[in-house]
Amino acid sequence: MNFDTENSEKTLSDSHTCSDYCEQIRLDLESFISNFPNKSFAIRVLAKESAISEKTIKRLLKKT
């Protein structure tokens, strides 16, 4: 993200797309989940700690 110092609005960088950010989120989620022996348990823990529903996390992992 670029930060415009004049009006301090956050804008997406021209070199990054939403799909780039979605892919990074998916990779970060996969990295977190890999620390657990059970994927379902990891998703449940993440959902509880982040206040994001399990279904949403699963959608992010599937990139849907």
CHARMM-style PDB file with segment names, atoms N, HN, CA, C and O in Angstrom:
ATOM      1  N   MET     1       0.826  -1.180   0.000  1.00  0.00      PROA
ATOM      2  CA  MET     1       0.000   0.000   0.000  1.00  0.00      PROA
ATOM      3  C   MET     1       0.873   1.246   0.000  1.00  0.00      PROA
ATOM      4  O   MET     1       1.927   1.293   0.634  1.00  0.00      PROA
ATOM      5  N   ASN     2       0.420   2.218  -0.704  1.00  0.00      PROA
ATOM      6  HN  ASN     2      -0.436   2.180  -1.220  1.00  0.00      PROA
ATOM      7  CA  ASN     2       1.106   3.497  -0.713  1.00  0.00      PROA
ATOM      8  C   ASN     2       0.351   4.452   0.185  1.00  0.00      PROA
ATOM      9  O   ASN     2      -0.876   4.392   0.275  1.00  0.00      PROA
ATOM     10  N   PHE     3       1.067   5.319   0.840  1.00  0.00      PROA
ATOM     11  HN  PHE     3       2.063   5.367   0.767  1.00  0.00      PROA
ATOM     12  CA  PHE     3       0.436   6.311   1.694  1.00  0.00      PROA
ATOM     13  C   PHE     3       0.708   7.690   1.118  1.00  0.00      PROA
ATOM     14  O   PHE     3       1.858   8.118   1.013  1.00  0.00      PROA
ATOM     15  N   ASP     4      -0.334   8.361   0.757  1.00  0.00      PROA
ATOM     16  HN  ASP     4      -1.268   8.013   0.843  1.00  0.00      PROA
ATOM     17  CA  ASP     4      -0.239   9.707   0.229  1.00  0.00      PROA
ATOM     18  C   ASP     4      -0.046  10.646   1.414  1.00  0.00      PROA
ATOM     19  O   ASP     4      -0.932  10.768   2.260  1.00  0.00      PROA
ATOM     20  N   THR     5       1.095  11.303   1.481  1.00  0.00      PROA
ATOM     21  HN  THR     5       1.815  11.204   0.794  1.00  0.00      PROA
ATOM     22  CA  THR     5       1.393  12.148   2.636  1.00  0.00      PROA
ATOM     23  C   THR     5       0.569  13.425   2.667  1.00  0.00      PROA
ATOM     24  O   THR     5       0.417  14.035   3.725  1.00  0.00      PROA
ATOM     25  N   GLU     6       0.038  13.836   1.525  1.00  0.00      PROA
ATOM     26  HN  GLU     6       0.161  13.340   0.666  1.00  0.00      PROA
ATOM     27  CA  GLU     6      -0.753  15.069   1.504  1.00  0.00      PROA
ATOM     28  C   GLU     6      -2.126  14.889   2.136  1.00  0.00      PROA
ATOM     29  O   GLU     6      -2.548  15.725   2.935  1.00  0.00      PROA
ATOM     30  N   ASN     7      -2.833  13.811   1.792  1.00  0.00      PROA
ATOM     31  HN  ASN     7      -2.490  13.132   1.143  1.00  0.00      PROA
ATOM     32  CA  ASN     7      -4.158  13.629   2.365  1.00  0.00      PROA
ATOM     33  C   ASN     7      -4.275  12.362   3.210  1.00  0.00      PROA
ATOM     34  O   ASN     7      -5.363  12.029   3.680  1.00  0.00      PROA
ATOM     35  N   SER     8      -3.173  11.662   3.404  1.00  0.00      PROA
ATOM     36  HN  SER     8      -2.289  11.932   3.022  1.00  0.00      PROA
ATOM     37  CA  SER     8      -3.046  10.468   4.247  1.00  0.00      PROA
ATOM     38  C   SER     8      -4.124   9.417   3.992  1.00  0.00      PROA
ATOM     39  O   SER     8      -4.618   8.793   4.931  1.00  0.00      PROA
ATOM     40  N   GLU     9      -4.493   9.219   2.713  1.00  0.00      PROA
ATOM     41  HN  GLU     9      -4.092   9.726   1.950  1.00  0.00      PROA
ATOM     42  CA  GLU     9      -5.414   8.150   2.343  1.00  0.00      PROA
ATOM     43  C   GLU     9      -4.603   6.942   1.902  1.00  0.00      PROA
ATOM     44  O   GLU     9      -3.568   7.072   1.248  1.00  0.00      PROA
ATOM     45  N   LYS    10      -5.094   5.760   2.274  1.00  0.00      PROA
ATOM     46  HN  LYS    10      -5.935   5.654   2.805  1.00  0.00      PROA
ATOM     47  CA  LYS    10      -4.458   4.531   1.840  1.00  0.00      PROA
ATOM     48  C   LYS    10      -4.967   4.184   0.447  1.00  0.00      PROA
ATOM     49  O   LYS    10      -6.172   4.219   0.197  1.00  0.00      PROA
ATOM     50  N   THR    11      -4.055   3.850  -0.458  1.00  0.00      PROA
ATOM     51  HN  THR    11      -3.076   3.822  -0.255  1.00  0.00      PROA
ATOM     52  CA  THR    11      -4.443   3.443  -1.803  1.00  0.00      PROA
ATOM     53  C   THR    11      -3.671   2.191  -2.181  1.00  0.00      PROA
ATOM     54  O   THR    11      -2.560   1.968  -1.701  1.00  0.00      PROA
ATOM     55  N   LEU    12      -4.264   1.376  -3.043  1.00  0.00      PROA
ATOM     56  HN  LEU    12      -5.167   1.557  -3.433  1.00  0.00      PROA
ATOM     57  CA  LEU    12      -3.566   0.194  -3.531  1.00  0.00      PROA
ATOM     58  C   LEU    12      -2.458   0.608  -4.485  1.00  0.00      PROA
ATOM     59  O   LEU    12      -2.635   1.508  -5.306  1.00  0.00      PROA
ATOM     60  N   SER    13      -1.350  -0.037  -4.373  1.00  0.00      PROA
ATOM     61  HN  SER    13      -1.207  -0.768  -3.706  1.00  0.00      PROA
ATOM     62  CA  SER    13      -0.249   0.214  -5.283  1.00  0.00      PROA
ATOM     63  C   SER    13      -0.629  -0.288  -6.672  1.00  0.00      PROA
ATOM     64  O   SER    13      -1.328  -1.292  -6.804  1.00  0.00      PROA
ATOM     65  N   ASP    14      -0.177   0.401  -7.688  1.00  0.00      PROA
ATOM     66  HN  ASP    14       0.391   1.217  -7.581  1.00  0.00      PROA
ATOM     67  CA  ASP    14      -0.470  -0.007  -9.058  1.00  0.00      PROA
ATOM     68  C   ASP    14       0.133  -1.375  -9.384  1.00  0.00      PROA
ATOM     69  O   ASP    14      -0.383  -2.088 -10.244  1.00  0.00      PROA
ATOM     70  N   SER    15       1.206  -1.741  -8.713  1.00  0.00      PROA
ATOM     71  HN  SER    15       1.626  -1.162  -8.014  1.00  0.00      PROA
ATOM     72  CA  SER    15       1.876  -2.996  -9.018  1.00  0.00      PROA
ATOM     73  C   SER    15       1.240  -4.195  -8.326  1.00  0.00      PROA
ATOM     74  O   SER    15       1.629  -5.330  -8.604  1.00  0.00      PROA
ATOM     75  N   HSD    16       0.283  -3.984  -7.440  1.00  0.00      PROA
ATOM     76  HN  HSD    16      -0.033  -3.062  -7.214  1.00  0.00      PROA
ATOM     77  CA  HSD    16      -0.373  -5.079  -6.734  1.00  0.00      PROA
ATOM     78  C   HSD    16      -1.858  -5.085  -7.052  1.00  0.00      PROA
ATOM     79  O   HSD    16      -2.493  -4.036  -7.152  1.00  0.00      PROA
ATOM     80  N   THR    17      -2.397  -6.285  -7.208  1.00  0.00      PROA
ATOM     81  HN  THR    17      -1.881  -7.138  -7.126  1.00  0.00      PROA
ATOM     82  CA  THR    17      -3.822  -6.415  -7.464  1.00  0.00      PROA
ATOM     83  C   THR    17      -4.486  -7.076  -6.268  1.00  0.00      PROA
ATOM     84  O   THR    17      -3.813  -7.586  -5.373  1.00  0.00      PROA
ATOM     85  N   CYS    18      -5.793  -7.061  -6.262  1.00  0.00      PROA
ATOM     86  HN  CYS    18      -6.340  -6.647  -6.989  1.00  0.00      PROA
ATOM     87  CA  CYS    18      -6.531  -7.722  -5.184  1.00  0.00      PROA
ATOM     88  C   CYS    18      -6.207  -9.208  -5.142  1.00  0.00      PROA
ATOM     89  O   CYS    18      -6.141  -9.796  -4.063  1.00  0.00      PROA
ATOM     90  N   SER    19      -6.004  -9.819  -6.295  1.00  0.00      PROA
ATOM     91  HN  SER    19      -6.057  -9.342  -7.173  1.00  0.00      PROA
ATOM     92  CA  SER    19      -5.669 -11.246  -6.314  1.00  0.00      PROA
ATOM     93  C   SER    19      -4.304 -11.499  -5.674  1.00  0.00      PROA
ATOM     94  O   SER    19      -4.090 -12.550  -5.069  1.00  0.00      PROA
ATOM     95  N   ASP    20      -3.380 -10.543  -5.802  1.00  0.00      PROA
ATOM     96  HN  ASP    20      -3.554  -9.689  -6.293  1.00  0.00      PROA
ATOM     97  CA  ASP    20      -2.089 -10.673  -5.128  1.00  0.00      PROA
ATOM     98  C   ASP    20      -2.275 -10.688  -3.620  1.00  0.00      PROA
ATOM     99  O   ASP    20      -1.653 -11.481  -2.914  1.00  0.00      PROA
ATOM    100  N   TYR    21      -3.142  -9.799  -3.133  1.00  0.00      PROA
ATOM    101  HN  TYR    21      -3.647  -9.154  -3.707  1.00  0.00      PROA
ATOM    102  CA  TYR    21      -3.390  -9.737  -1.697  1.00  0.00      PROA
ATOM    103  C   TYR    21      -4.132 -10.974  -1.216  1.00  0.00      PROA
ATOM    104  O   TYR    21      -3.846 -11.488  -0.134  1.00  0.00      PROA
ATOM    105  N   CYS    22      -5.085 -11.458  -2.013  1.00  0.00      PROA
ATOM    106  HN  CYS    22      -5.317 -11.040  -2.892  1.00  0.00      PROA
ATOM    107  CA  CYS    22      -5.811 -12.680  -1.658  1.00  0.00      PROA
ATOM    108  C   CYS    22      -4.856 -13.870  -1.580  1.00  0.00      PROA
ATOM    109  O   CYS    22      -4.956 -14.695  -0.672  1.00  0.00      PROA
ATOM    110  N   GLU    23      -3.950 -13.951  -2.517  1.00  0.00      PROA
ATOM    111  HN  GLU    23      -3.869 -13.281  -3.254  1.00  0.00      PROA
ATOM    112  CA  GLU    23      -2.974 -15.042  -2.511  1.00  0.00      PROA
ATOM    113  C   GLU    23      -2.069 -14.946  -1.283  1.00  0.00      PROA
ATOM    114  O   GLU    23      -1.748 -15.967  -0.676  1.00  0.00      PROA
ATOM    115  N   GLN    24      -1.660 -13.753  -0.917  1.00  0.00      PROA
ATOM    116  HN  GLN    24      -1.921 -12.923  -1.411  1.00  0.00      PROA
ATOM    117  CA  GLN    24      -0.817 -13.584   0.272  1.00  0.00      PROA
ATOM    118  C   GLN    24      -1.572 -13.991   1.535  1.00  0.00      PROA
ATOM    119  O   GLN    24      -1.005 -14.623   2.427  1.00  0.00      PROA
ATOM    120  N   ILE    25      -2.841 -13.632   1.607  1.00  0.00      PROA
ATOM    121  HN  ILE    25      -3.302 -13.119   0.883  1.00  0.00      PROA
ATOM    122  CA  ILE    25      -3.664 -14.026   2.756  1.00  0.00      PROA
ATOM    123  C   ILE    25      -3.764 -15.542   2.818  1.00  0.00      PROA
ATOM    124  O   ILE    25      -3.620 -16.129   3.890  1.00  0.00      PROA
ATOM    125  N   ARG    26      -4.012 -16.185   1.672  1.00  0.00      PROA
ATOM    126  HN  ARG    26      -4.129 -15.708   0.801  1.00  0.00      PROA
ATOM    127  CA  ARG    26      -4.108 -17.640   1.637  1.00  0.00      PROA
ATOM    128  C   ARG    26      -2.805 -18.289   2.098  1.00  0.00      PROA
ATOM    129  O   ARG    26      -2.829 -19.260   2.854  1.00  0.00      PROA
ATOM    130  N   LEU    27      -1.680 -17.763   1.648  1.00  0.00      PROA
ATOM    131  HN  LEU    27      -1.660 -16.974   1.034  1.00  0.00      PROA
ATOM    132  CA  LEU    27      -0.385 -18.306   2.052  1.00  0.00      PROA
ATOM    133  C   LEU    27      -0.148 -18.129   3.553  1.00  0.00      PROA
ATOM    134  O   LEU    27       0.377 -19.022   4.217  1.00  0.00      PROA
ATOM    135  N   ASP    28      -0.536 -16.978   4.074  1.00  0.00      PROA
ATOM    136  HN  ASP    28      -0.963 -16.252   3.535  1.00  0.00      PROA
ATOM    137  CA  ASP    28      -0.389 -16.733   5.514  1.00  0.00      PROA
ATOM    138  C   ASP    28      -1.267 -17.676   6.325  1.00  0.00      PROA
ATOM    139  O   ASP    28      -0.843 -18.186   7.363  1.00  0.00      PROA
ATOM    140  N   LEU    29      -2.484 -17.908   5.857  1.00  0.00      PROA
ATOM    141  HN  LEU    29      -2.829 -17.494   5.015  1.00  0.00      PROA
ATOM    142  CA  LEU    29      -3.373 -18.844   6.542  1.00  0.00      PROA
ATOM    143  C   LEU    29      -2.805 -20.255   6.509  1.00  0.00      PROA
ATOM    144  O   LEU    29      -2.806 -20.953   7.524  1.00  0.00      PROA
ATOM    145  N   GLU    30      -2.324 -20.673   5.353  1.00  0.00      PROA
ATOM    146  HN  GLU    30      -2.323 -20.106   4.529  1.00  0.00      PROA
ATOM    147  CA  GLU    30      -1.722 -22.003   5.226  1.00  0.00      PROA
ATOM    148  C   GLU    30      -0.520 -22.155   6.159  1.00  0.00      PROA
ATOM    149  O   GLU    30      -0.322 -23.209   6.764  1.00  0.00      PROA
ATOM    150  N   SER    31       0.265 -21.107   6.268  1.00  0.00      PROA
ATOM    151  HN  SER    31       0.104 -20.251   5.777  1.00  0.00      PROA
ATOM    152  CA  SER    31       1.422 -21.131   7.158  1.00  0.00      PROA
ATOM    153  C   SER    31       0.980 -21.306   8.612  1.00  0.00      PROA
ATOM    154  O   SER    31       1.562 -22.100   9.351  1.00  0.00      PROA
ATOM    155  N   PHE    32      -0.041 -20.569   9.014  1.00  0.00      PROA
ATOM    156  HN  PHE    32      -0.514 -19.924   8.414  1.00  0.00      PROA
ATOM    157  CA  PHE    32      -0.563 -20.683  10.377  1.00  0.00      PROA
ATOM    158  C   PHE    32      -1.087 -22.093  10.626  1.00  0.00      PROA
ATOM    159  O   PHE    32      -0.787 -22.704  11.651  1.00  0.00      PROA
ATOM    160  N   ILE    33      -1.865 -22.597   9.689  1.00  0.00      PROA
ATOM    161  HN  ILE    33      -2.109 -22.100   8.856  1.00  0.00      PROA
ATOM    162  CA  ILE    33      -2.491 -23.909   9.838  1.00  0.00      PROA
ATOM    163  C   ILE    33      -1.459 -25.027   9.890  1.00  0.00      PROA
ATOM    164  O   ILE    33      -1.668 -26.041  10.556  1.00  0.00      PROA
ATOM    165  N   SER    34      -0.360 -24.844   9.196  1.00  0.00      PROA
ATOM    166  HN  SER    34      -0.190 -24.020   8.655  1.00  0.00      PROA
ATOM    167  CA  SER    34       0.664 -25.892   9.164  1.00  0.00      PROA
ATOM    168  C   SER    34       1.314 -26.126  10.530  1.00  0.00      PROA
ATOM    169  O   SER    34       1.986 -27.138  10.728  1.00  0.00      PROA
ATOM    170  N   ASN    35       1.121 -25.207  11.465  1.00  0.00      PROA
ATOM    171  HN  ASN    35       0.575 -24.385  11.304  1.00  0.00      PROA
ATOM    172  CA  ASN    35       1.676 -25.373  12.810  1.00  0.00      PROA
ATOM    173  C   ASN    35       0.835 -26.298  13.683  1.00  0.00      PROA
ATOM    174  O   ASN    35       1.219 -26.601  14.813  1.00  0.00      PROA
ATOM    175  N   PHE    36      -0.295 -26.745  13.176  1.00  0.00      PROA
ATOM    176  HN  PHE    36      -0.607 -26.499  12.259  1.00  0.00      PROA
ATOM    177  CA  PHE    36      -1.203 -27.608  13.922  1.00  0.00      PROA
ATOM    178  C   PHE    36      -1.267 -28.986  13.266  1.00  0.00      PROA
ATOM    179  O   PHE    36      -1.164 -29.100  12.045  1.00  0.00      PROA
ATOM    180  N   PRO    37      -1.436 -30.024  14.070  1.00  0.00      PROA
ATOM    181  CA  PRO    37      -1.532 -31.361  13.481  1.00  0.00      PROA
ATOM    182  C   PRO    37      -2.869 -31.611  12.774  1.00  0.00      PROA
ATOM    183  O   PRO    37      -2.968 -32.510  11.938  1.00  0.00      PROA
ATOM    184  N   ASN    38      -3.898 -30.820  13.105  1.00  0.00      PROA
ATOM    185  HN  ASN    38      -3.818 -30.090  13.783  1.00  0.00      PROA
ATOM    186  CA  ASN    38      -5.229 -31.021  12.552  1.00  0.00      PROA
ATOM    187  C   ASN    38      -5.712 -29.710  11.942  1.00  0.00      PROA
ATOM    188  O   ASN    38      -5.803 -28.692  12.628  1.00  0.00      PROA
ATOM    189  N   LYS    39      -6.021 -29.745  10.646  1.00  0.00      PROA
ATOM    190  HN  LYS    39      -5.947 -30.572  10.088  1.00  0.00      PROA
ATOM    191  CA  LYS    39      -6.428 -28.527   9.929  1.00  0.00      PROA
ATOM    192  C   LYS    39      -7.731 -27.954  10.485  1.00  0.00      PROA
ATOM    193  O   LYS    39      -7.855 -26.739  10.641  1.00  0.00      PROA
ATOM    194  N   SER    40      -8.693 -28.810  10.783  1.00  0.00      PROA
ATOM    195  HN  SER    40      -8.593 -29.797  10.657  1.00  0.00      PROA
ATOM    196  CA  SER    40      -9.983 -28.335  11.301  1.00  0.00      PROA
ATOM    197  C   SER    40      -9.818 -27.644  12.646  1.00  0.00      PROA
ATOM    198  O   SER    40     -10.448 -26.621  12.914  1.00  0.00      PROA
ATOM    199  N   PHE    41      -8.966 -28.213  13.484  1.00  0.00      PROA
ATOM    200  HN  PHE    41      -8.454 -29.044  13.266  1.00  0.00      PROA
ATOM    201  CA  PHE    41      -8.704 -27.595  14.788  1.00  0.00      PROA
ATOM    202  C   PHE    41      -8.039 -26.237  14.605  1.00  0.00      PROA
ATOM    203  O   PHE    41      -8.383 -25.279  15.296  1.00  0.00      PROA
ATOM    204  N   ALA    42      -7.098 -26.150  13.688  1.00  0.00      PROA
ATOM    205  HN  ALA    42      -6.818 -26.929  13.126  1.00  0.00      PROA
ATOM    206  CA  ALA    42      -6.397 -24.886  13.435  1.00  0.00      PROA
ATOM    207  C   ALA    42      -7.367 -23.819  12.949  1.00  0.00      PROA
ATOM    208  O   ALA    42      -7.288 -22.667  13.376  1.00  0.00      PROA
ATOM    209  N   ILE    43      -8.272 -24.188  12.069  1.00  0.00      PROA
ATOM    210  HN  ILE    43      -8.337 -25.124  11.722  1.00  0.00      PROA
ATOM    211  CA  ILE    43      -9.264 -23.233  11.570  1.00  0.00      PROA
ATOM    212  C   ILE    43     -10.166 -22.772  12.709  1.00  0.00      PROA
ATOM    213  O   ILE    43     -10.505 -21.592  12.799  1.00  0.00      PROA
ATOM    214  N   ARG    44     -10.552 -23.699  13.573  1.00  0.00      PROA
ATOM    215  HN  ARG    44     -10.276 -24.657  13.500  1.00  0.00      PROA
ATOM    216  CA  ARG    44     -11.406 -23.352  14.716  1.00  0.00      PROA
ATOM    217  C   ARG    44     -10.695 -22.385  15.648  1.00  0.00      PROA
ATOM    218  O   ARG    44     -11.294 -21.408  16.098  1.00  0.00      PROA
ATOM    219  N   VAL    45      -9.420 -22.643  15.946  1.00  0.00      PROA
ATOM    220  HN  VAL    45      -8.933 -23.436  15.580  1.00  0.00      PROA
ATOM    221  CA  VAL    45      -8.626 -21.758  16.805  1.00  0.00      PROA
ATOM    222  C   VAL    45      -8.499 -20.382  16.175  1.00  0.00      PROA
ATOM    223  O   VAL    45      -8.708 -19.369  16.843  1.00  0.00      PROA
ATOM    224  N   LEU    46      -8.159 -20.339  14.904  1.00  0.00      PROA
ATOM    225  HN  LEU    46      -7.989 -21.162  14.361  1.00  0.00      PROA
ATOM    226  CA  LEU    46      -8.011 -19.064  14.207  1.00  0.00      PROA
ATOM    227  C   LEU    46      -9.319 -18.279  14.190  1.00  0.00      PROA
ATOM    228  O   LEU    46      -9.322 -17.065  14.398  1.00  0.00      PROA
ATOM    229  N   ALA    47     -10.416 -18.963  13.946  1.00  0.00      PROA
ATOM    230  HN  ALA    47     -10.414 -19.948  13.777  1.00  0.00      PROA
ATOM    231  CA  ALA    47     -11.721 -18.308  13.924  1.00  0.00      PROA
ATOM    232  C   ALA    47     -12.040 -17.682  15.274  1.00  0.00      PROA
ATOM    233  O   ALA    47     -12.531 -16.556  15.351  1.00  0.00      PROA
ATOM    234  N   LYS    48     -11.761 -18.414  16.314  1.00  0.00      PROA
ATOM    235  HN  LYS    48     -11.362 -19.329  16.252  1.00  0.00      PROA
ATOM    236  CA  LYS    48     -12.052 -17.898  17.655  1.00  0.00      PROA
ATOM    237  C   LYS    48     -11.160 -16.705  17.996  1.00  0.00      PROA
ATOM    238  O   LYS    48     -11.643 -15.710  18.536  1.00  0.00      PROA
ATOM    239  N   GLU    49      -9.880 -16.792  17.692  1.00  0.00      PROA
ATOM    240  HN  GLU    49      -9.488 -17.600  17.254  1.00  0.00      PROA
ATOM    241  CA  GLU    49      -8.933 -15.724  18.026  1.00  0.00      PROA
ATOM    242  C   GLU    49      -9.108 -14.476  17.164  1.00  0.00      PROA
ATOM    243  O   GLU    49      -8.812 -13.366  17.607  1.00  0.00      PROA
ATOM    244  N   SER    50      -9.585 -14.653  15.944  1.00  0.00      PROA
ATOM    245  HN  SER    50      -9.826 -15.554  15.583  1.00  0.00      PROA
ATOM    246  CA  SER    50      -9.680 -13.516  15.024  1.00  0.00      PROA
ATOM    247  C   SER    50     -11.100 -12.976  14.873  1.00  0.00      PROA
ATOM    248  O   SER    50     -11.303 -11.937  14.243  1.00  0.00      PROA
ATOM    249  N   ALA    51     -12.070 -13.662  15.436  1.00  0.00      PROA
ATOM    250  HN  ALA    51     -11.905 -14.505  15.947  1.00  0.00      PROA
ATOM    251  CA  ALA    51     -13.485 -13.281  15.315  1.00  0.00      PROA
ATOM    252  C   ALA    51     -13.943 -13.292  13.855  1.00  0.00      PROA
ATOM    253  O   ALA    51     -14.795 -12.501  13.451  1.00  0.00      PROA
ATOM    254  N   ILE    52     -13.363 -14.201  13.080  1.00  0.00      PROA
ATOM    255  HN  ILE    52     -12.671 -14.844  13.409  1.00  0.00      PROA
ATOM    256  CA  ILE    52     -13.771 -14.432  11.697  1.00  0.00      PROA
ATOM    257  C   ILE    52     -14.371 -15.831  11.656  1.00  0.00      PROA
ATOM    258  O   ILE    52     -13.815 -16.762  12.240  1.00  0.00      PROA
ATOM    259  N   SER    53     -15.489 -15.985  10.980  1.00  0.00      PROA
ATOM    260  HN  SER    53     -15.941 -15.229  10.506  1.00  0.00      PROA
ATOM    261  CA  SER    53     -16.152 -17.282  10.975  1.00  0.00      PROA
ATOM    262  C   SER    53     -15.288 -18.346  10.295  1.00  0.00      PROA
ATOM    263  O   SER    53     -14.475 -18.047   9.420  1.00  0.00      PROA
ATOM    264  N   GLU    54     -15.487 -19.585  10.719  1.00  0.00      PROA
ATOM    265  HN  GLU    54     -16.148 -19.828  11.429  1.00  0.00      PROA
ATOM    266  CA  GLU    54     -14.761 -20.707  10.129  1.00  0.00      PROA
ATOM    267  C   GLU    54     -15.043 -20.807   8.632  1.00  0.00      PROA
ATOM    268  O   GLU    54     -14.142 -21.097   7.846  1.00  0.00      PROA
ATOM    269  N   LYS    55     -16.289 -20.567   8.241  1.00  0.00      PROA
ATOM    270  HN  LYS    55     -17.021 -20.331   8.880  1.00  0.00      PROA
ATOM    271  CA  LYS    55     -16.644 -20.628   6.822  1.00  0.00      PROA
ATOM    272  C   LYS    55     -15.876 -19.592   6.009  1.00  0.00      PROA
ATOM    273  O   LYS    55     -15.442 -19.873   4.892  1.00  0.00      PROA
ATOM    274  N   THR    56     -15.709 -18.399   6.567  1.00  0.00      PROA
ATOM    275  HN  THR    56     -16.061 -18.171   7.475  1.00  0.00      PROA
ATOM    276  CA  THR    56     -14.967 -17.352   5.861  1.00  0.00      PROA
ATOM    277  C   THR    56     -13.507 -17.753   5.703  1.00  0.00      PROA
ATOM    278  O   THR    56     -12.921 -17.555   4.638  1.00  0.00      PROA
ATOM    279  N   ILE    57     -12.922 -18.308   6.741  1.00  0.00      PROA
ATOM    280  HN  ILE    57     -13.398 -18.469   7.606  1.00  0.00      PROA
ATOM    281  CA  ILE    57     -11.530 -18.762   6.662  1.00  0.00      PROA
ATOM    282  C   ILE    57     -11.395 -19.853   5.597  1.00  0.00      PROA
ATOM    283  O   ILE    57     -10.443 -19.847   4.818  1.00  0.00      PROA
ATOM    284  N   LYS    58     -12.336 -20.778   5.565  1.00  0.00      PROA
ATOM    285  HN  LYS    58     -13.110 -20.783   6.198  1.00  0.00      PROA
ATOM    286  CA  LYS    58     -12.302 -21.838   4.566  1.00  0.00      PROA
ATOM    287  C   LYS    58     -12.433 -21.269   3.152  1.00  0.00      PROA
ATOM    288  O   LYS    58     -11.781 -21.745   2.222  1.00  0.00      PROA
ATOM    289  N   ARG    59     -13.276 -20.251   2.997  1.00  0.00      PROA
ATOM    290  HN  ARG    59     -13.806 -19.864   3.752  1.00  0.00      PROA
ATOM    291  CA  ARG    59     -13.420 -19.593   1.690  1.00  0.00      PROA
ATOM    292  C   ARG    59     -12.124 -18.917   1.270  1.00  0.00      PROA
ATOM    293  O   ARG    59     -11.723 -18.987   0.108  1.00  0.00      PROA
ATOM    294  N   LEU    60     -11.471 -18.261   2.228  1.00  0.00      PROA
ATOM    295  HN  LEU    60     -11.797 -18.205   3.172  1.00  0.00      PROA
ATOM    296  CA  LEU    60     -10.194 -17.609   1.921  1.00  0.00      PROA
ATOM    297  C   LEU    60      -9.147 -18.630   1.497  1.00  0.00      PROA
ATOM    298  O   LEU    60      -8.364 -18.382   0.580  1.00  0.00      PROA
ATOM    299  N   LEU    61      -9.137 -19.767   2.161  1.00  0.00      PROA
ATOM    300  HN  LEU    61      -9.773 -19.968   2.905  1.00  0.00      PROA
ATOM    301  CA  LEU    61      -8.190 -20.824   1.804  1.00  0.00      PROA
ATOM    302  C   LEU    61      -8.455 -21.375   0.402  1.00  0.00      PROA
ATOM    303  O   LEU    61      -7.524 -21.741  -0.315  1.00  0.00      PROA
ATOM    304  N   LYS    62      -9.734 -21.430   0.020  1.00  0.00      PROA
ATOM    305  HN  LYS    62     -10.490 -21.133   0.603  1.00  0.00      PROA
ATOM    306  CA  LYS    62     -10.116 -21.924  -1.306  1.00  0.00      PROA
ATOM    307  C   LYS    62     -10.059 -20.844  -2.373  1.00  0.00      PROA
ATOM    308  O   LYS    62     -10.209 -21.126  -3.562  1.00  0.00      PROA
ATOM    309  N   LYS    63      -9.838 -19.596  -1.940  1.00  0.00      PROA
ATOM    310  HN  LYS    63      -9.716 -19.366  -0.974  1.00  0.00      PROA
ATOM    311  CA  LYS    63      -9.802 -18.443  -2.844  1.00  0.00      PROA
ATOM    312  C   LYS    63     -11.130 -18.233  -3.556  1.00  0.00      PROA
ATOM    313  O   LYS    63     -11.170 -17.916  -4.744  1.00  0.00      PROA
ATOM    314  N   THR    64     -12.229 -18.418  -2.804  1.00  0.00      PROA
ATOM    315  HN  THR    64     -12.196 -18.676  -1.838  1.00  0.00      PROA
ATOM    316  CA  THR    64     -13.563 -18.193  -3.394  1.00  0.00      PROA
ATOM    317  C   THR    64     -14.197 -16.965  -2.773  1.00  0.00      PROA
ATOM    318  OT1 THR    64     -15.318 -16.602  -3.130  1.00  0.00      PROA
TER     319      THR     64
END
